[in-house]
């Protein structure tokens, strides 16, 4: 199964035999037959990880390949043999848990491999017991800046949730993870009882021995396989690598669902700040440092910091409000309900805005330094290096200052970017959003691959990127460009499913074109009752909230009653309700946008029909996509055919992939967009799809 190449001397005969023996044992234990594609993947991964640098591999493994076994069976024994650690990174926490709770235990039980594994999540997925205790003792914490928030209706409503969390944790009925809190919690309530690394006192915290985050982190020490997610990997790399996860140089990474990696990188390294909200927040920083000096007996160093902070805040507020005044006169274009946007061509900030951003960044940088100094003093108090009256309160103030330090850094970085003070990795998209009560400055990288190349690919021992959808029109170029991994080896493994026999793609004859939004929505609403009449479970996908709502409101009430519509409840709640309805013999139809077009597993009667209302081109007014198109055109490329069509092809494959989940599954897909037949790019999109039986331009 694994043949040596010229440069993979590390792939010894003993190691090859261990991998092959593990594969045979796993197949026998599951009652499976060897799959050609899976064997190809195991061999390619083994050769890459033991080969010469750069040890990078991109594998598109079609649905049914069994890619988790395809990468785990070679990576785990090779990592152990080389003294490296394996980090398996998934796109979501839910996929993480599937790997940890189902896939790896199955391999350990049946393959004969001996290895340990642990789940790694970011600090923000765990409750901070110190902050939870502070929130519930809020009425006694009058000196803390957040105490006043307890008078707000929102905070009062959160108190029962926080108390329930503390009770459940104390009774060992909850482990402190957000993902295991089944009762539900709002984002604002959760943010009130978690923290980041700056707000954490680490082993000096009075709750350290009970801390859910540090208990989970301790489980990572020495394990062979760490199961993380893309957000955590990127956060760790932003801190220099090795902060939570193993050092990149000592790690073999596997990025499952790797098609998410470029967008995750763009989100992680993007920045934004609301100007009037920032001005109000600045006032709170001055109050914090002033109160801090009073609580610790007015030491000279804190009095000096408070005095300086007052001047810094005053200067920063004037500069930020001036910036807001300048931005108000930009030319905004309506983008969504309650939102207008002014986008800067090729990310070029107007000179007047850049100059004012530079004015504002000065005092904010100074203020950041003052907060950082105060934060350091609290750490010194905790360590016993300072003895001030009330020193025991330092633990209470550390998370407050930590949060303010994080925000100051984020605001300063955004303003530095607008002022042109930073050397960014590649081209930035920049724009201003106007809401009813505030203006928001935004910046985001449009070349995330440069960041990944700098922080990850150039440092890691080896990396495997895999997904069922990595190619656009059969080529890897688009993914490689976005992810900055052009030097990787590539492998494309077709799905083993007999698609022509089990799935049909229908494109009906339609009167309307999606270019006429109202008419197209009306025709879609007319066709859906017939299309959905006989499927026990179905999935209807839209590309915009506007069309989803427009179509649903036109549907007959009985059909609406059978629908589980995105936005009416959480995604997981809708999926659960859908499955329960189908299990009870009732028809159920899931209705959603892009988040339902991937990562949703609905085998058999849960989904016999996928209806796609429109080809999944990017929303035309998305600032990042517009900036990418401009950047491509500036390079002499055709943005539509080089970017928009490949990206739409990838999304269409993902949407169609919701139908067939195993080799005995069956069903049909209906695409209500005749452009796939009438436009010259349509054939490219059709050729990207699996070989479904096709019924094109047919009467329904």
C-alpha positions as CSV (number, residue, x, y, z in Angstrom):
1,X,0.0,0.0,0.0
2,X,2.8,2.4,0.9
3,X,5.8,2.6,-1.5
4,X,8.9,4.5,-0.7
5,X,10.0,7.5,-2.7
6,X,13.5,8.8,-3.0
7,X,13.4,11.3,-0.1
8,X,11.3,9.5,2.5
9,X,14.0,7.5,4.3
10,X,12.1,8.1,7.5
11,X,9.4,5.9,6.3
12,X,11.0,2.7,7.4
13,X,9.7,-0.8,6.6
14,X,8.7,-1.2,10.3
15,X,6.7,2.0,10.2
16,X,5.0,1.0,6.9
17,X,4.1,-2.3,8.4
18,X,2.7,-0.7,11.5
19,X,0.4,1.5,9.4
20,X,-0.7,-1.3,7.1
21,X,-1.3,-3.6,10.1
22,X,-3.4,-0.9,11.8
23,X,-5.4,-0.4,8.6
24,X,-6.1,-4.1,8.2
25,X,-7.1,-4.3,11.9
26,X,-9.5,-1.3,11.6
27,X,-11.1,-2.7,8.4
28,X,-11.6,-6.1,10.0
29,X,-13.0,-4.6,13.2
30,X,-15.5,-2.5,11.2
31,X,-16.4,-5.3,8.7
32,X,-15.2,-3.0,5.9
33,X,-13.5,-3.8,2.6
34,X,-10.4,-1.8,1.6
35,X,-11.2,1.3,-0.4
36,X,-8.9,2.3,-3.2
37,X,-9.3,6.0,-2.4
38,X,-8.6,5.5,1.3
39,X,-5.5,3.5,0.5
40,X,-4.3,6.2,-1.8
41,X,-4.8,8.8,0.9
42,X,-3.0,6.8,3.6
43,X,0.0,6.4,1.2
44,X,0.2,10.0,0.2
45,X,-0.1,11.2,3.8
46,X,2.7,8.8,4.9
47,X,5.0,9.9,2.1
48,X,4.4,13.6,2.7
49,X,4.9,13.6,6.4
50,X,8.1,11.6,6.3
51,X,9.5,13.3,3.1
52,X,11.6,16.4,2.5
53,X,10.4,19.9,3.3
54,X,8.0,21.5,2.5
55,X,5.9,18.6,3.9
56,X,2.6,19.9,2.7
57,X,-0.3,18.0,1.1
58,X,-3.7,19.0,-0.1
59,X,-6.2,16.2,-0.4
60,X,-9.8,16.4,-1.8
61,X,-11.4,13.3,-0.5
62,X,-14.9,12.8,-1.9
63,X,-17.8,11.9,0.4
64,X,-17.5,8.3,1.4
65,X,-13.7,8.1,1.3
66,X,-13.3,7.8,5.1
67,X,-10.8,10.7,5.3
68,X,-10.5,10.6,9.2
69,X,-9.1,7.2,9.0
70,X,-7.2,8.2,5.8
71,X,-5.1,10.7,7.7
72,X,-5.2,9.4,11.3
73,X,-3.8,5.9,10.5
74,X,-0.6,7.2,9.0
75,X,-0.1,10.5,11.0
76,X,-0.5,9.0,14.5
77,X,2.3,6.3,14.3
78,X,4.6,8.6,12.3
79,X,4.2,11.4,14.8
80,X,5.1,9.1,17.6
81,X,8.1,7.7,15.7
82,X,9.4,11.2,14.9
83,X,8.8,12.5,18.4
84,X,6.3,15.0,17.1
85,X,2.7,15.9,18.2
86,X,-0.3,15.6,15.9
87,X,-2.9,18.4,15.9
88,X,-6.1,17.6,14.1
89,X,-8.0,20.8,13.5
90,X,-11.6,21.0,12.4
91,X,-13.8,23.9,11.3
92,X,-16.2,23.7,14.2
93,X,-16.5,22.6,17.8
94,X,-19.1,20.1,16.8
95,X,-16.7,18.4,14.4
96,X,-14.1,18.5,17.1
97,X,-16.3,16.5,19.4
98,X,-17.1,14.0,16.6
99,X,-13.4,13.3,16.2
100,X,-12.8,13.1,19.9
101,X,-15.9,11.1,21.0
102,X,-16.4,8.9,18.0
103,X,-13.7,8.7,15.4
104,X,-10.5,8.4,17.5
105,X,-12.0,6.0,20.0
106,X,-13.1,3.8,17.1
107,X,-9.6,3.8,15.7
108,X,-8.0,3.1,19.1
109,X,-10.3,0.2,19.7
110,X,-10.0,-1.5,16.3
111,X,-6.6,-0.6,14.8
112,X,-4.3,-1.8,17.4
113,X,-2.5,1.6,17.6
114,X,-1.7,2.7,21.1
115,X,-2.1,6.5,21.4
116,X,-3.6,9.2,23.6
117,X,-5.7,12.2,22.6
118,X,-7.4,15.2,24.1
119,X,-9.7,17.9,23.1
120,X,-8.4,21.5,23.0
121,X,-10.7,24.6,23.0
122,X,-10.0,28.2,23.4
123,X,-10.2,29.9,26.8
124,X,-13.4,31.6,25.7
125,X,-15.2,28.3,25.6
126,X,-14.8,27.9,29.4
127,X,-16.4,29.7,32.3
128,X,-14.1,31.8,34.4
129,X,-15.1,30.9,38.0
130,X,-13.5,34.1,39.3
131,X,-15.7,36.3,37.0
132,X,-18.7,34.1,37.7
133,X,-18.2,34.6,41.4
134,X,-17.7,38.3,40.9
135,X,-20.9,38.7,38.9
136,X,-22.9,36.9,41.5
137,X,-21.4,39.1,44.3
138,X,-21.9,42.2,42.2
139,X,-23.8,44.1,44.8
140,X,-20.7,43.9,47.1
141,X,-18.2,44.9,44.4
142,X,-19.1,48.5,44.3
143,X,-15.5,49.5,43.6
144,X,-15.3,47.6,40.3
145,X,-16.3,49.4,37.1
146,X,-18.6,46.7,36.0
147,X,-20.7,46.8,39.2
148,X,-23.0,49.4,37.7
149,X,-24.0,47.0,34.9
150,X,-26.0,45.0,37.4
151,X,-28.6,47.7,37.4
152,X,-29.4,47.1,33.7
153,X,-32.4,44.9,32.8
154,X,-30.1,42.6,30.7
155,X,-27.7,41.9,33.5
156,X,-30.5,41.3,36.0
157,X,-32.0,38.8,33.6
158,X,-28.6,37.0,33.4
159,X,-28.3,36.5,37.2
160,X,-30.5,33.3,37.3
161,X,-28.4,31.8,34.5
162,X,-25.1,32.6,36.3
163,X,-26.5,31.2,39.5
164,X,-27.6,28.0,37.8
165,X,-24.1,27.7,36.3
166,X,-22.4,28.0,39.7
167,X,-24.8,25.5,41.3
168,X,-24.3,23.0,38.5
169,X,-20.6,23.3,38.6
170,X,-20.5,23.0,42.4
171,X,-22.6,19.9,42.2
172,X,-20.3,18.5,39.5
173,X,-23.3,18.4,37.1
174,X,-21.4,20.7,34.6
175,X,-17.8,20.8,33.6
176,X,-17.6,24.5,32.9
177,X,-17.6,24.3,29.1
178,X,-20.0,26.4,27.1
179,X,-20.6,23.5,24.7
180,X,-21.9,21.3,27.5
181,X,-24.3,23.9,29.0
182,X,-27.6,22.6,27.6
183,X,-29.9,25.1,29.2
184,X,-28.8,27.9,26.7
185,X,-27.1,31.2,27.4
186,X,-27.0,34.5,25.5
187,X,-23.7,35.7,24.0
188,X,-23.7,38.7,26.4
189,X,-24.3,36.6,29.5
190,X,-21.5,34.2,28.5
191,X,-19.1,37.1,27.7
192,X,-19.7,38.3,31.2
193,X,-18.3,35.1,32.8
194,X,-15.4,34.1,30.6
195,X,-12.1,35.8,30.0
196,X,-9.0,36.0,27.9
197,X,-5.3,35.4,28.7
198,X,-4.8,39.0,29.8
199,X,-7.7,38.8,32.3
200,X,-6.5,35.6,33.9
201,X,-4.4,35.4,37.0
202,X,-3.3,31.9,36.2
203,X,-2.0,29.9,39.2
204,X,-2.4,33.0,41.4
205,X,-6.1,32.9,41.0
206,X,-8.1,31.7,44.0
207,X,-10.1,29.4,41.7
208,X,-7.0,28.0,39.9
209,X,-7.3,24.4,41.2
210,X,-11.0,24.2,40.1
211,X,-10.5,26.2,36.8
212,X,-12.2,24.3,33.9
213,X,-9.8,25.8,31.3
214,X,-6.6,24.8,33.1
215,X,-8.0,21.4,33.9
216,X,-8.6,20.9,30.2
217,X,-5.2,22.3,29.3
218,X,-3.5,20.0,31.7
219,X,-4.9,17.1,29.8
220,X,-3.0,18.2,26.7
221,X,0.4,17.7,28.3
222,X,2.1,14.7,26.7
223,X,-0.9,13.4,24.6
224,X,-0.1,12.1,21.1
225,X,-3.1,13.8,19.4
226,X,-4.6,17.2,20.2
227,X,-7.9,17.8,18.6
228,X,-8.4,21.6,18.1
229,X,-10.4,23.8,15.7
230,X,-9.2,26.3,13.2
231,X,-10.0,29.3,15.4
232,X,-7.9,28.0,18.2
233,X,-5.0,27.2,15.9
234,X,-5.1,30.7,14.5
235,X,-5.3,32.3,17.9
236,X,-2.4,30.2,19.1
237,X,-0.3,31.2,16.1
238,X,-1.2,34.9,16.7
239,X,0.3,34.6,20.1
240,X,3.5,33.2,18.6
241,X,2.7,29.5,18.6
242,X,3.0,27.1,21.5
243,X,0.9,29.2,23.9
244,X,-1.8,26.5,24.2
245,X,-1.0,24.0,21.4
246,X,2.4,22.4,20.7
247,X,5.1,24.5,19.0
248,X,4.4,24.5,15.2
249,X,7.9,23.2,14.5
250,X,7.1,20.1,16.6
251,X,3.7,19.6,15.1
252,X,2.1,17.6,12.3
253,X,-1.1,19.5,11.5
254,X,-4.2,18.0,9.9
255,X,-6.8,20.6,8.8
256,X,-10.1,18.8,8.2
257,X,-12.7,20.8,6.4
258,X,-9.7,22.9,5.2
259,X,-11.8,24.9,2.8
260,X,-12.8,27.0,5.8
261,X,-9.2,28.0,6.6
262,X,-8.8,31.1,4.4
263,X,-12.1,32.7,5.6
264,X,-11.3,31.8,9.2
265,X,-7.9,33.5,8.8
266,X,-9.5,36.6,7.3
267,X,-11.9,36.9,10.2
268,X,-9.2,36.3,12.8
269,X,-6.8,38.9,11.4
270,X,-9.5,41.4,10.5
271,X,-10.2,44.4,12.8
272,X,-13.1,46.8,13.4
273,X,-14.1,49.5,15.9
274,X,-17.2,51.6,16.4
275,X,-16.2,55.3,16.9
276,X,-18.9,56.6,19.3
277,X,-18.8,53.4,21.3
278,X,-15.0,53.8,21.5
279,X,-15.4,57.3,22.8
280,X,-17.8,56.1,25.5
281,X,-15.5,53.2,26.4
282,X,-12.5,55.6,26.8
283,X,-14.4,57.4,29.6
284,X,-14.6,54.1,31.4
285,X,-10.9,53.5,31.2
286,X,-10.2,56.8,32.9
287,X,-12.7,55.9,35.6
288,X,-11.1,52.5,36.1
289,X,-7.6,53.9,36.7
290,X,-8.9,56.6,39.0
291,X,-10.9,54.2,41.1
292,X,-7.9,51.8,41.1
293,X,-5.7,54.4,42.7
294,X,-8.3,55.0,45.5
295,X,-8.8,51.3,46.2
296,X,-5.1,50.7,46.8
297,X,-4.3,53.6,49.1
298,X,-3.4,56.2,46.4
299,X,0.2,55.0,45.7
300,X,2.2,57.5,43.6
301,X,2.6,55.2,40.6
302,X,-1.2,54.7,40.3
303,X,-2.0,58.4,40.9
304,X,0.4,59.2,38.2
305,X,-1.2,56.6,35.8
306,X,-4.6,57.9,36.6
307,X,-3.6,61.5,36.0
308,X,-1.9,60.6,32.7
309,X,-4.9,58.5,31.7
310,X,-7.2,61.4,32.2
311,X,-5.2,63.6,29.7
312,X,-4.8,60.7,27.3
313,X,-8.5,59.9,27.3
314,X,-9.5,63.5,26.8
315,X,-7.2,63.8,23.8
316,X,-8.3,60.5,22.4
317,X,-12.0,61.3,22.7
318,X,-11.5,64.6,20.8
319,X,-9.6,62.8,18.1
320,X,-12.0,60.0,17.8
321,X,-15.0,62.3,17.6
322,X,-13.2,64.3,14.9
323,X,-12.7,61.1,13.0
324,X,-16.4,60.3,13.4
325,X,-17.2,63.8,12.0
326,X,-15.0,63.3,8.9
327,X,-16.4,59.8,8.3
328,X,-20.0,61.1,8.4
329,X,-19.4,63.0,5.2
330,X,-18.3,59.9,3.2
331,X,-20.6,58.6,0.4
332,X,-22.5,55.7,1.8
333,X,-24.5,53.1,-0.2
334,X,-27.4,51.1,1.4
335,X,-26.4,47.5,2.0
336,X,-28.9,46.0,4.3
337,X,-31.7,47.0,6.6
338,X,-30.3,49.6,8.9
339,X,-26.8,49.4,7.4
340,X,-25.0,51.6,4.8
341,X,-21.4,51.1,3.7
342,X,-18.7,53.2,2.2
343,X,-15.9,51.0,0.7
344,X,-12.5,52.3,-0.2
345,X,-11.3,51.3,-3.6
346,X,-8.3,48.9,-3.3
347,X,-8.4,49.6,0.4
348,X,-7.0,53.2,0.0
349,X,-8.2,55.3,2.9
350,X,-8.9,58.9,2.0
351,X,-6.0,61.1,3.1
352,X,-8.1,63.2,5.5
353,X,-9.3,60.1,7.3
354,X,-5.8,58.6,7.4
355,X,-4.4,61.8,8.9
356,X,-7.0,61.9,11.6
357,X,-6.6,58.2,12.4
358,X,-2.9,59.0,13.0
359,X,-3.9,61.8,15.3
360,X,-6.2,59.5,17.3
361,X,-3.8,56.6,17.5
362,X,-1.2,58.6,19.5
363,X,-3.1,59.1,22.7
364,X,-4.7,55.7,22.5
365,X,-1.3,54.1,22.2
366,X,-0.2,56.1,25.3
367,X,-3.4,55.0,27.1
368,X,-2.7,51.4,26.2
369,X,0.7,51.7,27.8
370,X,-0.9,53.1,31.0
371,X,-3.4,50.3,31.2
372,X,-0.6,47.8,30.5
373,X,1.4,49.3,33.4
374,X,-1.6,49.1,35.7
375,X,-2.2,45.5,34.6
376,X,1.4,44.6,35.4
377,X,1.1,46.2,38.9
378,X,-1.8,44.0,39.6
379,X,0.2,41.0,38.6
380,X,3.0,42.2,40.9
381,X,0.6,42.5,43.8
382,X,-0.7,39.0,43.2
383,X,2.9,37.7,43.1
384,X,3.7,39.5,46.5
385,X,6.2,41.8,44.9
386,X,4.2,44.8,46.1
387,X,2.5,45.4,49.4
388,X,-0.3,48.0,49.1
389,X,-3.4,48.4,51.3
390,X,-6.2,46.3,49.9
391,X,-3.7,44.2,47.8
392,X,-6.0,41.2,48.1
393,X,-8.3,43.0,45.6
394,X,-5.7,42.8,42.8
395,X,-7.3,39.5,41.7
396,X,-10.6,41.3,41.2
397,X,-9.1,44.0,39.1
398,X,-6.9,41.9,36.8
399,X,-9.8,40.8,34.5
400,X,-11.2,44.3,34.3
401,X,-7.8,45.7,33.2
402,X,-7.2,42.7,31.0
403,X,-10.4,43.4,29.0
404,X,-9.5,47.0,28.7
405,X,-6.0,46.2,27.6
406,X,-7.3,43.9,24.9
407,X,-9.7,46.5,23.6
408,X,-7.2,49.2,23.6
409,X,-4.8,47.1,21.6
410,X,-7.6,46.3,19.1
411,X,-8.6,49.9,18.6
412,X,-5.0,51.0,18.3
413,X,-4.2,48.3,15.7
414,X,-7.3,49.4,13.6
415,X,-6.3,53.1,13.8
416,X,-2.7,52.2,13.0
417,X,-3.9,50.3,9.9
418,X,-6.1,53.3,8.7
419,X,-3.2,55.7,9.4
420,X,-0.9,53.6,7.3
421,X,1.5,52.9,10.2
422,X,1.6,49.1,9.8
423,X,3.1,46.9,7.1
424,X,0.2,44.5,6.4
425,X,0.6,41.1,4.8
426,X,-0.9,41.7,1.4
427,X,-3.8,43.9,0.3
428,X,-6.4,45.0,2.9
429,X,-10.1,45.6,2.3
430,X,-11.2,48.7,4.2
431,X,-14.6,50.2,4.6
432,X,-16.9,52.2,6.9
433,X,-20.3,50.9,8.1
434,X,-23.0,53.4,9.1
435,X,-25.6,52.2,11.5
436,X,-28.4,54.2,13.0
437,X,-26.4,55.3,16.0
438,X,-22.7,54.8,15.1
439,X,-20.0,54.5,12.5
440,X,-17.7,51.5,12.3
441,X,-14.3,51.3,10.7
442,X,-13.4,47.9,9.3
443,X,-10.2,46.3,7.8
444,X,-9.7,42.8,6.6
445,X,-7.0,41.0,4.7
446,X,-8.0,39.8,1.2
447,X,-4.9,37.6,0.9
448,X,-5.1,35.4,3.9
449,X,-2.7,33.0,2.3
450,X,0.2,35.4,3.0
451,X,-0.6,35.3,6.7
452,X,-0.9,31.5,6.7
453,X,2.4,31.1,4.9
454,X,4.2,33.4,7.4
455,X,2.6,32.0,10.6
456,X,2.0,28.4,9.7
457,X,3.3,26.7,6.5
458,X,6.8,28.0,6.9
459,X,7.1,26.9,10.5
460,X,5.2,23.6,10.9
461,X,6.9,20.2,10.6
462,X,4.2,19.0,8.2
463,X,0.6,19.8,7.3
464,X,-2.3,18.0,5.6
465,X,-5.2,20.0,4.3
466,X,-8.3,17.9,3.4
467,X,-12.0,18.2,2.7
468,X,-14.6,16.8,0.4
469,X,-14.6,20.1,-1.5
470,X,-11.2,21.7,-2.2
471,X,-11.2,21.9,-6.0
472,X,-13.1,24.4,-8.2
473,X,-13.8,23.0,-11.6
474,X,-11.5,20.1,-10.8
475,X,-8.5,22.3,-10.0
476,X,-6.8,23.1,-6.7
477,X,-5.5,26.6,-7.8
478,X,-8.2,28.6,-6.1
479,X,-7.7,26.9,-2.7
480,X,-3.9,27.1,-3.0
481,X,-4.0,30.8,-3.8
482,X,-6.4,31.6,-0.9
483,X,-4.5,29.5,1.6
484,X,-1.0,30.4,0.5
485,X,0.1,26.9,0.0
486,X,1.1,26.7,-3.7
487,X,4.1,24.4,-3.1
488,X,1.9,21.6,-1.6
489,X,1.5,18.2,-3.2
490,X,-2.1,17.6,-4.3
491,X,-4.3,14.5,-4.5
492,X,-7.9,14.3,-5.6
493,X,-9.9,11.2,-4.6
494,X,-13.3,10.7,-6.2
495,X,-16.2,9.6,-4.1
496,X,-16.9,5.8,-4.3
497,X,-20.7,6.5,-4.6
498,X,-22.5,5.4,-7.8
499,X,-24.1,8.9,-8.3
500,X,-25.8,8.2,-11.6
501,X,-27.8,5.4,-10.0
502,X,-28.7,7.1,-6.8
503,X,-29.1,10.8,-7.4
504,X,-30.8,13.1,-10.0
505,X,-30.0,16.7,-10.7
506,X,-33.0,18.6,-12.2
507,X,-33.0,22.0,-13.7
508,X,-36.6,22.8,-14.6
509,X,-37.8,25.0,-17.4
510,X,-38.5,28.4,-15.8
511,X,-40.0,31.7,-17.0
512,X,-37.8,33.9,-14.8
513,X,-34.2,34.7,-14.2
514,X,-32.7,35.4,-10.8
515,X,-31.7,38.8,-12.1
516,X,-35.4,39.8,-11.7
517,X,-35.5,39.1,-8.0
518,X,-39.2,39.7,-7.3
519,X,-40.4,37.6,-10.3
520,X,-37.9,34.8,-9.5
521,X,-39.0,34.7,-5.9
522,X,-42.6,34.5,-7.0
523,X,-41.9,31.6,-9.3
524,X,-39.9,29.7,-6.7
525,X,-42.8,30.1,-4.3
526,X,-45.1,28.7,-6.9
527,X,-42.9,25.6,-7.6
528,X,-42.0,24.7,-4.0
529,X,-45.3,23.1,-2.9
530,X,-45.2,20.6,-5.8
531,X,-41.4,20.0,-5.4
532,X,-41.8,19.3,-1.7
533,X,-45.0,17.3,-1.9
534,X,-43.6,13.8,-1.5
535,X,-40.2,14.0,0.3
536,X,-40.3,12.9,3.9
537,X,-37.4,15.2,4.6
538,X,-36.1,18.1,2.4
539,X,-33.7,21.0,2.5
540,X,-34.3,24.3,0.7
541,X,-31.3,26.6,0.3
542,X,-31.2,30.3,-0.4
543,X,-28.4,32.8,-0.9
544,X,-29.9,35.8,0.8
545,X,-32.2,36.5,3.8
546,X,-34.3,38.8,1.5
547,X,-35.3,36.0,-0.9
548,X,-35.8,33.4,1.9
549,X,-38.3,35.7,3.7
550,X,-39.9,36.8,0.4
551,X,-40.5,33.2,-0.7
552,X,-41.6,31.8,2.6
553,X,-44.2,34.5,3.1
554,X,-45.8,33.5,-0.2
555,X,-46.1,29.8,0.6
556,X,-49.3,28.1,1.7
557,X,-49.8,28.0,5.5
558,X,-49.7,24.2,5.7
559,X,-46.3,24.1,4.0
560,X,-45.0,26.9,6.2
561,X,-46.1,24.9,9.3
562,X,-43.9,22.0,8.2
563,X,-40.8,24.2,7.7
564,X,-37.9,24.6,10.2
565,X,-36.6,28.0,9.1
566,X,-33.2,29.4,9.9
567,X,-33.4,32.2,12.4
568,X,-36.5,30.8,14.2
569,X,-34.2,28.9,16.5
570,X,-30.6,27.8,16.8
571,X,-29.2,25.6,14.0
572,X,-28.9,22.6,16.3
573,X,-32.4,23.0,17.7
574,X,-33.8,23.2,14.1
575,X,-31.9,20.0,13.1
576,X,-33.1,18.2,16.2
577,X,-36.7,19.2,15.5
578,X,-36.4,18.2,11.9
579,X,-35.1,14.7,12.7
580,X,-37.7,14.2,15.4
581,X,-40.5,15.1,13.0
582,X,-39.2,12.7,10.3
583,X,-38.7,9.9,12.9
584,X,-42.4,10.4,13.8
585,X,-43.5,10.0,10.2
586,X,-44.2,13.6,9.6
587,X,-42.9,15.6,6.7
588,X,-40.3,18.3,7.6
589,X,-38.5,20.8,5.5
590,X,-35.4,22.7,6.6
591,X,-34.9,26.1,5.1
592,X,-31.7,28.1,5.4
593,X,-28.7,29.9,3.9
594,X,-25.1,29.0,3.4
595,X,-24.5,27.6,7.0
596,X,-27.0,24.8,6.1
597,X,-25.3,24.1,2.8
598,X,-22.3,22.4,4.5
599,X,-21.5,20.5,7.7
600,X,-25.1,19.2,7.9
601,X,-25.4,15.4,8.0
602,X,-29.0,14.4,6.9
603,X,-28.8,10.8,5.6
604,X,-31.7,8.8,4.2
605,X,-35.3,10.1,4.9
606,X,-33.9,13.2,6.7
607,X,-33.1,14.6,3.3
608,X,-34.4,13.0,0.1
609,X,-34.6,16.3,-1.8
610,X,-32.3,19.3,-1.9
611,X,-33.8,22.4,-3.5
612,X,-31.4,25.2,-4.4
613,X,-33.1,28.5,-5.2
614,X,-30.2,30.2,-6.8
615,X,-26.6,29.6,-7.9
616,X,-24.5,30.5,-4.8
617,X,-22.5,33.4,-6.2
618,X,-21.2,35.8,-3.5
619,X,-23.4,38.6,-2.4
620,X,-22.5,41.4,-4.8
621,X,-22.2,44.1,-2.1
622,X,-19.9,42.2,0.2
623,X,-16.9,44.6,0.8
624,X,-14.3,41.9,0.9
625,X,-15.5,40.2,-2.3
626,X,-15.7,43.6,-4.0
627,X,-12.1,44.3,-2.9
628,X,-10.9,40.9,-4.1
629,X,-12.5,41.6,-7.5
630,X,-10.8,45.0,-7.7
631,X,-7.5,43.4,-6.7
632,X,-7.8,40.8,-9.4
633,X,-8.8,43.3,-12.1
634,X,-5.8,45.5,-11.1
635,X,-3.6,42.4,-11.9
636,X,-5.1,42.1,-15.3
637,X,-7.3,39.1,-14.3
638,X,-11.0,38.5,-15.0
639,X,-12.5,38.7,-11.5
640,X,-15.7,37.0,-12.5
641,X,-14.2,34.0,-14.2
642,X,-11.1,33.7,-12.0
643,X,-12.8,34.2,-8.6
644,X,-16.6,34.4,-8.7
645,X,-17.2,31.3,-10.8
646,X,-14.7,29.0,-9.0
647,X,-16.1,30.1,-5.7
648,X,-19.7,29.5,-6.8
649,X,-18.7,26.1,-8.1
650,X,-17.3,25.2,-4.7
651,X,-20.4,26.4,-2.9
652,X,-22.6,24.5,-5.3
653,X,-20.7,21.3,-4.7
654,X,-21.1,21.7,-1.0
655,X,-24.8,22.4,-1.2
656,X,-25.4,19.3,-3.4
657,X,-23.3,17.3,-1.0
658,X,-26.0,17.5,1.6
659,X,-28.0,14.8,-0.4
660,X,-26.0,11.6,-0.5
661,X,-24.3,10.7,2.8
662,X,-23.6,7.0,2.2
663,X,-23.5,4.5,-0.6
664,X,-27.1,3.2,-0.1
665,X,-28.5,6.7,0.2
666,X,-30.6,8.2,-2.7
667,X,-32.5,11.3,-3.6
668,X,-32.7,14.3,-5.9
669,X,-31.5,17.9,-6.3
670,X,-33.5,20.6,-8.0
671,X,-31.7,23.8,-9.0
672,X,-34.2,26.7,-9.7
673,X,-31.7,28.8,-11.6
674,X,-31.8,28.5,-15.4
675,X,-28.5,30.4,-15.8
676,X,-26.7,27.1,-15.4
677,X,-28.1,26.3,-18.8
678,X,-28.3,29.7,-20.5
679,X,-25.0,31.3,-19.5
680,X,-21.6,30.3,-20.8
681,X,-20.2,29.7,-17.4
682,X,-23.0,27.3,-16.6
683,X,-21.3,24.3,-18.1
684,X,-18.3,24.9,-15.9
685,X,-20.5,24.8,-12.8
686,X,-22.2,21.6,-14.0
687,X,-18.9,19.9,-14.7
688,X,-17.8,20.7,-11.1
689,X,-20.5,18.5,-9.7
690,X,-20.5,14.7,-9.1
691,X,-21.9,12.7,-12.0
692,X,-25.5,12.9,-11.0
693,X,-28.1,11.8,-13.5
694,X,-29.2,15.0,-15.2
695,X,-32.6,16.3,-16.2
696,X,-32.0,19.7,-17.7
697,X,-34.6,22.2,-18.8
698,X,-37.5,19.8,-18.1
699,X,-41.1,20.6,-17.4
700,X,-42.3,19.9,-13.8
